[in-house]
């Protein structure tokens, strides 16, 4: 046990003990007495008045209480400190940096027990607020709220601490999956050298940590697990999606996954509803920790469906899942196809998931203006003029030359593939074996730096028409590019030197896969029909959109600006938007707004709470050991080394003693109403006689 004094000079107040004793050594003034005459009193006592008034200090309760009070005040002024059990009742000597990691994942929405409404997150917020209550001048408190996204708040003075406490009371659970390892790394970066640092993890324990990360933090980690009092068994709908029904053209298949998280098997009842009407209901038996997919066909004009588990458990939010089925503008890839003979290319584009293809003949004027309502422009056998280039990603098949981008120098017949960039996502699952081509132009690129030069994905060599032997390359050491990618008008583009119908690739499975990969690589996936709670939404608004208006499920609205284009490794990333406020379950509606406030496009998506990791509410049994094993001896010593001032205890004791002394003094004072006479001088040491 360590103890000491922070202000030893305060012991000088101990002089007050001697002063108190000295005052008690003085002869006390005698009480009031009634006598018949003072004629001979004064001369008889004159000698006694000239003697010293000091005497031996008489013992009394007043003297003892005054000495004890003075001693307690002296100790308080010296500011004693200790790390013993008394430190729990006093203020700290060292300024502290308290880092609180608050788990805000979906599992924290579970209620403590089935009889109430208090959630795990409610309890965790209350505990974080209690830690803030321990704030004292010199301290810094950092709160890290972790869900799919991470929020950080700091309080360095009393006003900020009060504001953070108020904000905590209103804080909604972010939802999603909590990356505790990432939060711990952030906490390690926030450790201050001039403070006593302590990290507190408030979680339900359904997480895992890397001991190596914890061991490198330089601060002790305290685990406070928020546990429920009821059964941790939970049923959930952990996924939902839709696709075309191949057996019933025009209809849709809705597939959802039912999961049972428990140590024993159970029967799980479920139902599906659309437009307020029940489509299906059934009961499925699931084993311990089993998940099973159920698929139900619904009419193609169904706007949305909701699947529910009609059974109550501690996490009710994941017992329901919905999906938006209407293919609105924001949930589609709007494709502008410019061609006089689209053929197999149009068919391949139309089977791209969520695609809407609009065909325009070659020579259509104003392509740049028309393209603003599309996600990608596809050209077959033609190219737009330099002053009419779309400001969106582009896909070309055997394009015409574009000045400064690519030109044509001759042609080759039946080129054979000799180079393939197998690592390109455009060629993923694309089998080019046995693919043949007719006569294709030889495209050339202007001299440029390596970073600006287009990247050839597929190259070939062939015979120039009417010359040489078969297989003679067009130029020694050169290859004809068959598929390449680059940047055009600050937008990514992909180009092929062939027309699909002049090659046998149009009859192969490889072609629709190649087209789907090309569209996917050039565009950002549009709004999905459903997301999990807390998952971010990322998509690319149309060219005419200047802002986004988002209506949240709780009725509030948000407006987001659409950012300008920015450079990326693969070219320019055009106006990509990431929406992070998906911490509410329900339907979100989005409108793209033009500069004048008019709607360009609109759509909707649904956020559901169910997710495999977060719907499993059982705690990780290895979490506490991982945190404890990762704490180094030097860090552990910091926990024992925290010292606290106990001057407040000494001062409180002094106040109590003074109060008791005051009560004793009042009890010894003369009561009102007693007869009072003339105050007499001190009693003489010899008898005094008066004349008869």
N, C-alpha and C positions, 0 to 999 in steps of 0.2 A: 504494500500500500504506500503510495506517494502522497506527501502533504507538505505544505509550506505556506509562506506569506508572500503576497504580491506587493504589499506596501509596508515593509517593516517599520518605516518611520511613524506609522500610526500608533506604535507602542508608546510613543511619547505621551499619549493621552493617559497612560497609567499614572502620571503625576496626580491626576484627579483623586486617586485613592488616598494619597497622603493628605491632600487638602481636606477631604471629608473627615479623616481621622482627626486632623488638627482642629477642625471646627467642633468636633464632639469633645475635645479636651477642654474647651472653655467651660467655665462654670455657667450653669444655666441660670437664667433670670428666674428668681423665685416667683411663686404664685402670689395672688392677691390675698391679703389677710385683713381682717377687721380688728382694729385696736382702739382703745379708749382715748389715747393721747400720743402725740409724736414729740412731746416737749423734750424728753431725755433720750429719744431714739437715735437721732442723727449724731450727737456727740459720742454716744456709746459705740457706734459702728464705724466711726471715721477711720480707725486703724485697719479694719478689715477691708475697706474699699481700696486702701492703698496697697494691699497685698496682690500677688499675681492671681489672675483669673484662670490660669491653666491648671488642669488636673489630669489624672489618669483617665483615659477614655473609658467610660462605663459601657459595658456590654448591653446592647439593646437590639430588638428586632429591626428598628429603623436603621441603625448603623449597619447591620449585616445586609439588609436589602439594598441600601445605598451603595455599599462596597461591591456587591455582586452586580448591580446594574452598571456601575462605572467600569468594572472589569469586562463585562460583556460588550459595552460600547467600545472599549479599547481594542478588543479582539476584532470587532467588526471593522474598525478603521484600518487595521493592519491587513485586511482582505485575505483571510486564510483560504486555501484551496485544498482539495483532496480528490482522489479517484475511488474512494471507498463507497460504501453504500449510502453515505450521507450525500454524495453528489447527485443522487436522484431527486433531492429536495431543494436543489440550489441552482444558480445560474452557472453556465460554463465559463471557463477562463479563456478558451481558445476560440477564435472565429472559425466557423464551420462552413463548408460548402456541401450542402445536402443535395444530392442528385436523385430524383425520384423517377423511376421508369414505371409508367402506368400502362398496363396491358389493356388495349382498347379493341381487341379482336372480337369476332362475332360470338365466340363462346362465352364472353363476359356478359352477354345479354341474358344468360340463363338465370332464372330466379333461384333464390337461396333454398326455398322449399315450395312445394305445390300449394301450400296454404296461404302464401302471401304474394306480394308483387315486387318486393325488393330484389334487385338483381345483384350479381357479382360486381358489376361495374359501379353500382351505387355504393357498395361497401368499400370498394377500392378508392373511390373519390373521397369518402369520409375519412379514410385512413390517410390519404395524401393531405387533406385539409388539417388533420391532427398534427402531421409533421410540420406544416406551415405554422401552426399555433406555437411551436417551440422556437420560432424565429426570434432572434435577438440582435441588437445592433452589431454590425460587423459580419453577420452571416450572409451567405448567398444561397438561395434555393433555386435549383433548375428542375423543371418538370418536363419530362419527355413522354408524350402520349403516342403510343405505337399501335397502328393498325396497318392497313395496306400502305397508308401514308404516315409520315412522322411529323408531329407538331412539337415545337420546343418553346417553353415559356421560362422567364427568369425573373426573380425578385431579389433586389439588392438593397431595398430600404423598406421602411414600414408601410409606406403608401403602396409600393409595388406588391408587397406581401398581401395586403388587404385586397388589392385588385385581383391578384391571382386566386385568392381564396374565393372571391365572388365569382370569378370566371369558372372555377372548378364546379361550383354548384349548378351552373347552367350548361356545363360541357356534355355534349351527346357522345355516345360511344361511336368511334369512327367506323368500326366493323372491318371485315376482311381478315387477312392473315397477318399476324404480328411477327415481324422479323426481329426477335430479341437480340440475336447476335449483332445485327446492324446497330440497334440501340445501345448495346454495350460498347461497341467501338466508338460511337458518338460520345458516350459518357466518359470513356477513357481520354478522348481528345479534350474534354471539358475540365479535366482534373486541374486544380490550381495549386501551385507550389506554396503559396502563402496562406493556405487554408487547410484545416483538417477536413479531408474529403471522405464522404461516405455515400455509397450507392445503395438505394433500397429498391428492390424489384417487387412490385405489387401485381400479382398474376394469379389466375386460377390453377396454374401449374401445368396446363395442357400445352407446354412448349418445351423446346430443347435448346441447350446452349453448348457452345464449344468451350471446354475448360481452358484451352490455350488462350482464347480471347480474354476470359475472365482473369487468368493469371497475369496478363500483361497490363491490366488496368491501372495498377498503382494505387488502388483504393479498395477497402473491404466492400463486399457485396452481401447485403442482408436480404434473404428471401422471406417475404410475407405472403403466404398463400391464402387466397380468398376461396374458402371451401363451402360447398353447399351442405345442407343438413339432410337432404333427401336422397332419393335414388338417382344415380347418375346415368341410368339407362336412357337412351335417346333414340328416337326415330326421326328420319329426315329425308327430304327430297334433295338430293345433292347435285343433280344436273337435270337440265331440260333443253331440248332442241327440236327442230322441225326440218323436214325435207319432203320432197315430192314423193307421192305414193306411186311406185311403178305399176302396181296392179290396178289402180283406179286413177286414170289420167285426170288431172285437174284437182284431185284431192291431195291432202297433206298427211304425212305421218308425224305424230308428236311422240317423241321418245323421252322418257324421264326415268331417273334412277332412284329407287327406294333403298335406303340404307338403315341398318339396325345396329346400334352400338351398345352392346351389352354382353354379359357373360353367358346368357342363356337365350335359346330361341324364343321367338314370339310371333304372334299373328298380327299383321299390320293392315288395317282397313284403309282404303283410299277411294277417292272419287275424282272425276273430271267434270268440269262445268264450263259452259260457253253461253254467253248472252243470258245468264241467269238460269239456264236449263242444264240438267244433269245429262252428260253424254254417256258416262260409264261409271260403275263402281264395283269393287271387288275386294277380296281379302287375300293377302299374300303372306306366306309363312317364311320367315327369314331366320337363318341360324345366327350364332354369335358373330358379330362384326361382318355380316354378309351384306353385299350390295347386289341388286338385280335390276336390270333395265326392263321397262314395260313400254310397249309401243301400241299406240291407238290411232286409227285412221279417222280424220275429221274432214268435213267438206272444205273445199278450197276457198270458199268465201267467208270462212270463220275469221273474225277479226282478232280474237285472242282466246286463250283457254287458261283455266286455272286448275291445278291439281292440288288436292288437300289430303292430309292424313287426319282422319277423324278420331284422334286419340290424343289426350292431353299428356304432356311431359314437361320437364323443367325448361326446355328451350322450345317455346312454341313458335317462334318466328320461322324456323326452318321446316315447319310442318306444312307450309304452303309454298307453291312455286307457280309462277305465271309466265306466259310467253306471248309476245306480240307477233301475230302472224301476217298482218297486212304488209304487203311489199310497197311501202311508201318511198318517196324520193331518197330519203337519207339511209334507208336500209338496202338500197340497190346500188350497183355499179352502173352508172349511166354511161353508155358507150356510143360515141359518134363514129359511124362507119362511112367512109367516103370511097365509093367504088361504083363502077358501071357494071361489073360482073363479080358480085361478092361470092357466090357459090358456096364452097365448103368453108370458106373463112367465116361467113355469116353464121353458118350452122354451128361452127366451133365456138364462136363468141356467145351465141344464145344459150349454150349449155354451161357457161361459166356461172357458178353459184351466185344468185342474186343479181344477175346481169339484165339490163334493159338496153336493147340495141336499136338505134335509130339510123336508118340508111339514107344517105345523101348522094346524089350522082356526082361524078367528077365534074369539076368546073363550077360547082356551087360557089357563088361569091359570098364574102363576109364570113369566112370560116372562123376567124378569130373571135368575132362577136357571138356566133352560134355556139362556140365551144364553151362559153362561160357556164352553161348549164350542165356540163358533162364532166365526168371524172377522167376520161381518156379519149383520145382521137385516134382512129385506126384508118390508115390509107393503104389501098391496094392498087398498084400500078400507077399511082399519081402522087404528087407532092404539092403542098400549098405554096403559094408565092412567098417570097421573103418578107413582104410587107403584110402578109395575111396569116402569119404563123400563129397557131393557137397557144395560149399561155397555160396549157395543161400537158401532162405526159402524152407521148405519141408512140404509136406502133406502126412501122412501115413494112409492107411486102413489095419488093421490087420497086422502090420509089424512083422518081425522076431526080436528077441532080439538084442540089440546093447549094448555091454559091457560099463558099466558106465553110461548108459542113462536110459534104462528100460530092465527088464527081464520078464520071464514068469514063473508063479508058478501055474500050474494046469489050469482048465477050468471050466466054469459054463454053464449050459444049460438054454436057454430061460430066461435070466436075465430081471427082471422088473426094470424100471427106478424108483429110489427113491430120487435122488438129481439132481437138475438142477440149474445152475448159470444163472438165468434169465436176469441178467444185462450184460452178455457178448454180444458184438456185433456179435460174431459168431452165436449166437442163435436168433438174431433178426428176427422176423416174421417166426420162425421155430416152427411149431406145432408138438410136439412129442406125443400127445395123441393117444393111440391105436397102437403105433409103437411096433413091436415085433422083437426079434432077435433069431437066432439059437444059436448054441454052440460057445462061444467066449472065448479066452484065458483070464486068470487073470494076468494082467500086474502089476509088482512091480517096485518100484523106489529105488535107493540107498539112504541110510541115508544121509541127507544134511540139511543145514540151511533152514529156512522157505522161505527165499528169492530165493534160488536156486532150491527148490523143485518144480516140475511141478504142474500146477494148474488144478485140475479136474473140468471140465465144466458139464459133465453128469456122474452120477454114478448109479450103479444098483446092485442088489443082486439076486442070482439065485441058482439053484440046481446043485451040482457037478454031472457029468454024472454017472449014475449007482448007486448012493448012496442017502440015505435020502429021505425024503418026498418032494414033490414039494413046493418050496418056502423056503426051509431050506437054510439059508445063508451059504456061504463057510467058514466063520469064524465069530465068535461072535463079533459084533461091527464093522465089516469090510465091505467094499463095493467094487465091481469090477468096475474099471474105464472104462467107455464106450467112453468118449471123453475127451481129456486133451491137454494142451499146455505147451510148455517149450522152452528151448534153446539147440541147438545141433550144434556143430562146429561153435560157435559164430553166429548162425543164428536162427531166430524164427522157431519153427515147431509146427504143430498141428497133433494129432494122434487119430484115432478111432480104437476100439478093434474089430470091425465087418467088414465084407465084404458086400457091398451094396446088392449084389444079393442073399445073405443068409438071408436077412431081408425084411420085407414088406415096408421098407422105400424107396426102389428103385422105387416102384409104386406110391409113394405119392409126392405131390407138395413140401413137406418139403425138399426132398433130393436135387433137383437143387438149392433151396434157400440156404440150408446148404453149399453146395459146393461153390456157388458164394460168400457167406459170408466168408468162409474159405480162398478162394483165395484173396478176397479183404482185409481181415485183415492181411494176411501175406505179401502182396505186396503193394507198393505205386502205386496209379493210374498212368498209363502211360500218355504220352503226349495227351492232348485232341485235338479234331479237331479245336476248336475255343476257344478263351479267350476274356475277356473284357479288354479294355485298362488299363494298370497299374496292372492287376492282376498277381501275381507271378505264375511261373510254377514250380511245384515240382514233381520230379519223381526219380526213382532209376535206374542208369545205369547198364548195364550188367557187369558181373564179369571181363571181359577182358578189360573194358574201363578204361583208365588212365586219359583222358581229354576229354573235349567237345569243338567242333568248332561250333560256332553259327554265321550264316550269317543273319544280320539284314535287314529289308526291304529297308533301305536307301543305301545298298551296302557295309556298313562297316562290319567287322568281329570281333568276340571276341573268346578268348580261355579261358575255365574255367577248373581248375584242379578238378578231382573227389576226394572227401575227403575219408579218411579211415573210417572203421566202427567205430561206437561209441555206448556206452551203453545207454539203455533207460529203462523206467519203465517196459516195457513188454518184455525185452530182448535186443538183439543187433539190432541197426538200421544200416542197411548195405548201406553205400555209397550213402546216400540221397543227391540230388542236388536241390537247389532252385535257379531259374533264375529270377532276379528282373527287368531286363532291357526291360520290355515290354511296353515302353512308345511311341512306334511307331505303327501305324496301317499298316497292310499288312502281308505278309507271312514270317515266320521265318523258316530257315532250320538248322537242327542240325545233326552233325555227332559225333558218339562216336569213339574216336581214341585210338588205342592200344599204348603201350610204344614205338613201332617202328614207330609210325605215321600212320599206316595203319588203314583204316576205319573198325570198328567192326559192327556198325549198323547206319542207318540214317533215318531221318523222317522230318516232317514239321508240323507246326500248323499256324493258322491265328489269328491275334489280331484285334478286331473290337472296335469301339469307343462307340457304343450304349450301354446304361445301364439305367435302370429305374430312379435311383436317379439323375444321372448326366445329363440326357437329359432333365430333367425338369428345365428350366432356370429361373423360377420365384423366386424372393428372399423370404427368410423367413421373414415375417413381424414382428416377435417377437424377431429377433436377437438383434437389438439395445437395446430393453428394457431389455433383459436378461443380456446383458453386463453392462448396466447402473445400474440395480437393484442389481447386484452382487458386485458393488464397494463399499467398506466400507468407512465411513467418514474419517478414518485415511489415507486410500489410496487416497481418493479424495483430501485431503489436500496436498498431494505431488504434484498434478498438479498445484495448486495455489502457492505452495511454491517455485517453480523454480525461481531462481534469475539470473540476467544477468549483466555482467560488461558493463558500458557505457563509459569507459575511451576513447574508440576509437572515440566516438562522440565528446568528449571534445578536443581530440588531433586534430581531423579533423577541428573543429572550430578554434583552434589556428593556424593551417596552413593557413586557409582562411584569418584570420585577419592579419597574417604576410605578406601574398601576397598583401592584400589591402594596408597595411602600406608601402610596398615597392613601389607600384605604386604611392602613394601620395608623397613619398619622391623623386621619380624620376621627378615628375611634378614640384616640387619646386626647383630642382637643376638648376644652371645656364646653359643656352643653349650654345652650341658650336658656336663659331664665334663672341661672344660678346667681345668688346675691354677690355683688361685687363691691369691694371697698377700695381703699387706697393701696397702691402698690408699695410694698415695703422694701427697704434695702436688704442686702443679703444678711442672713442670720449671723450674729456675732459668735465668736468662738468661746465666749464666757457669758455667764448669765447676766442679764441686765435687770436691775431692780428699779422700780419707780417709787416715788415718795407717796406715803399714805395721804 
